[in-house]
Amino acid sequence: MPRVLGSGMAQGRTDALARLLDSLIGLPDAATAMSAACALVAAELTDAGVVLAYRPAGGVSKPEIVLADYPAGIGLTDTSGAEILTIAVPRTEPAVAKAAQIFLIAWRSCGDRRFNAEDEQLLRDIATKFTPFADRLTPDACEVRPSALDPETGLWSLPSFVEQVERRFDRLDIEDRIGTMFAFGWVRSDGSAAPEASAVVVRGSVGCLQEMLRPVDLIGRVGPTRLAAWCDGVDHLIAAERGDRIVTRLDSLLNGSGRHAAIGIASRWPRSGDDPATLLSRARAGLEQARLKAATQARPAVRIWQPGE
């Protein structure tokens, strides 16, 4: 194994991850192996999304072809406003590398804690471990086809969630009914550099949401540590009342962890023309305001999005 940089605990962290990645090389299906590798890196970074992306040489400035990702189905669609680390994966054959580039990309949702120097060094050190997988991948054979459901939580993945919400809008317009988007997230209020959430926190919160929301409501995973829900027939006042109950319940799951839950809310009036992506963006803007309040006041928070924010 090539010697990697780092020392002490950081070196041990890198070496352990490198051994795990080595264990996947023998898997016969390159796409499966690569997805598992992304999941391992994301677990090491705790609350990050990880993507392997393909870019033809001389192509667009941003990689567009996702070859493997974690969380599954989110890819690069949640990276607007997020912090992103992009590391080139070395290729064995110079001619292949010249024709196409493959990048290891790590990102955290907008508002989450920043990557530190150790995180970035970890990605640089293990990028060579992705070379054997990258050499087996081609965009034609291995481009990710987003699954309808997030395999980790069983919720709608981001593209499917948006699609399912959009299907509701025509009927709501005809029936002259309102609807509301919720965005769920977490924040630390203790000043710790530890993760603001994790896959364990996300999974533990899913059951709570499924219990407290109606069976007809749609729930999706829209980021590594972000969930969302769409509720037909719920206006902003009802949503705020419901949000207070939900955020209190979610926060009880975090007791003693230094974390607090937060919710952003955005409503859609009939025939407004607002699409699901717009509603989700507004709800997430409200969520960031709620997270700021939760962090400063050390308690859960709910915020209704207001125009101009």
N, C-alpha and C positions, 0 to 999 in steps of 0.2 A: 504494500500500500504506500503511495507517495506520502512523504512527510508533509503534515499540514502545520500551519502556523498556530500560534497561541501558546498558553502556558497555564499550569495549575488546573483549576476547575474548568476554565474555558476549554483547555486542551482535552480534558476528559470528556466534556460534553460533545466536542467535535468527534473524538475517536469513537465514542459509543454510537453516535448517529451514523458515522461512516461504516461501522460494522453492520448495522441494521440495513443500510442501503446495499451493501455487498451481498447480503443474504437474499436479495430480491433478483439479482442478476440472472439466476438460473430459471426464473419463471418463463414458461414458453411463450406467453402472450405479452408482447412488449407494452401494449396499451394498459393492460391490467397491472403489470409491474410498475409502470410509470405513475399510475394513479396511486398505487400503494406508497411509492416513494414520496410523492407530494404530500400524502397524509402524514407520513413520518416526520417530514420537515415541519409541517404545520403544527403537529403535536409538540415538537421541540420549541417552537416559537409561541405556543399556547393559544393565542387569540388572533392568529394571522390566517389569511388565505394564501394558498400557494398554487402557482400555475406554471406549467411548462408550455411555452408558446413558440410558434414557428414564424419566421419572417424571411421571405425571399431576399436575397442580397439586392440592395438598391431599392428595396420596397418602401412602404410607408414608414413613418417614424415610430409608429406604435404597433407592436405585435398584434395581429388580428386573428391568427389561427391557433386555437387552443388545442393542444395535444393531450393534456392531462390536467386535472384541477382538483383542488380540495378547498372548500366544500364542493361536492359534485353539483354541476349545473349552474354555478354562479360565474365561474370563469373570470372574465375581466369586466363584467357588467356592473360591479359594485365599486369600482375604483375611482369614480368621480369625487374629487376633493380628498381622496385618501393619500396617505403616505405610501410610496411604492419604492421597493428596492428591485433593481433589474441587474442580473448577473449573467454574462454570456457563458454558455456551456461549451467547453473546448470540444472540438471534433477530431477524430482520429485521422481522417483523410483531409489534407489541406484543400483539395479540389472541392470536396463536399462542403467544407466550411465556407469556401468562397461563394458557392452557389446558393447556400441557404444558411441562415443563422438560427440557433435555438437558444432561448433565454429562460432562465429560472427566475421567476418573479414572485416576490412576497409582498403582501399588502395588508393593511389594516383599515377597517372602516373609518370613514370620516369622523374625527373626534376622539378616536381611541388613542391610547398611549403611543408614544413615538418608538421607533426602533432605536436601539442603542448601538454603540460601536461593536459590542460583542455579538449582537444579532447579525450585523452586517458582515463581520469577519467570519462568522459561522457559515453564512451562505457562500462567501467567496471560497472558503476552505473545502466545502463539500461539493462545489460545482463540478469538480472533476469526476466525482462519483456518478454523475448523471451522464457522462460521456458514453458508456456502453449502451445505455438505453437510447440516448439521442441518436446514436449511429443506426439503430434499428427502426427508427420512426420516420415515416414520411407523411406529409399532410394529406395525401390522397387516401392512404390506408388507415390513418389513425386519428383524424380530426375528431374531436369529441362531439358526440351527439347527445346533447343534454337530456338527462333522464327526467321524467315528469315529476318524480319524487326525490327528495333528498334522502339517500339511504341511511344516513345517521339518525335522522329525527322522524322520518316518515312523513314530513310535511311537504307541501308543494315546493319545488325548487323555484328560484327567482323567475326564470322565463315562464314557467308554467303558472305560477301564481299570478303574474301580470296578465297572462292570457285568460285565466279563469275569471279574474275580476272584470276584464273587458267584456266578457260575455254577459255580465249582469247589467251593463249600463243601458243597453237598448230597452230592456224590459223596465228598468227603473224610470227611464225617460217617458215611456208610454204610460206607466202607472203614476207618473208625477210623484215619485218617491225619492227621498234623500238617501244617502248612504255615507258611511264614514270609514276612513282608513286609520288604523292604529299602527304605530311603530314602537317596538319594544327594544330596550337596550339596558346597559349597566354602566356604572362608573364607580371609581374608588374615591372615598372621601378622607382616607387616612394618610394621604401623601406617599403611600408606598409605590414603588416602581413595579410591584407585582402585577400580573394581568388583571384587567378590569372584569374579565369574564373568561370562560373556558368552555370547551365542549361539554364538560360535566354540568356546568351551570345552564347552558343552553338546553341540554337534554332534560335536566330536572325541571325546567320551566315549561317545557312543552306540555307535559301532563296537566299542569296547573291551568294553562290556557285552554286546553281541550275540555277541561272540566267546567271552567267558568264562562266560556263562550258557548253560543248556541251551535247545534249540529249543522245548521245551514250556513254558518259563518265560515269564511275561507281563511286558513292560516298558512303562512309560508315562511321559509327561511330565506332571508334576503341579504345576508352577509355572514361572515364567520361568527360574529356575536350579535347579530341583529335578526329579530323576528318581526313579522307584520301580520295584520289581520284586516280583512274587509268585512263589514257588517251592513247588510241591506236594511233599509228602513230605520236607521239609527241617526239621529241628528247630533249636533255638537254638544247639546246640553245632556242628553242621555249618555252620550259617549264619555263626557267628563265624569259623570257619576259612576259609570261602569269602570272607567279607567282608574278612579280612586280605589275601588274595591280590588281590582286586579293588581295594581301596583303594590298595595299593602300586602296582598297574598304572596306576590313574587318576592317582595322584600323579606318576608318572614323566612323564606328559604335560605337567605343569605346571612342570617343572624350571626354576628361575631366575625364575619369575614372581611369587614372593612369596605364592603361593596354595598351599593344601593341600586335598586331598579328605577327605571324612568320610562315614561310613555309620552309619545308625541301623537297628536290627533289632527286630522284634516278631513273636513266633510265636503261632500259633493252635492250640489243642488241640481235638480232635474234640468236637462237640456243646457247645462253650463258649457258643454263641450270639453270639459276637463277629461284627460285620458288617465289610465291607471298609473303610468309613470309619473305624471305630474302630481297626482294625489299622493303617491308614495314619497316623492321628493319633498312635498310639503309636510307630510307627517314626520319625515326624518328631520326636517328643519326644526319642527316642534320638539322632536326628541332631543336634539342637541341643546336646545334651550332648557329642557327639563333636566338633562344630564348636568348642565352647568349649575342649575339650582340645587340638584341633589348633592353635587360635590361640595358646594359652598355651605350648605345647611346641614349636611350629614343626615339626610333623610330622603325617602322616596319622593318623586315629583312627577306631576302630569302637566303637560303644556299643550294648549290648543294653538295651532298655527294661525297666525294673523297675517293678512296681506301686508306686504311691505317689509316683512321680516326676512 
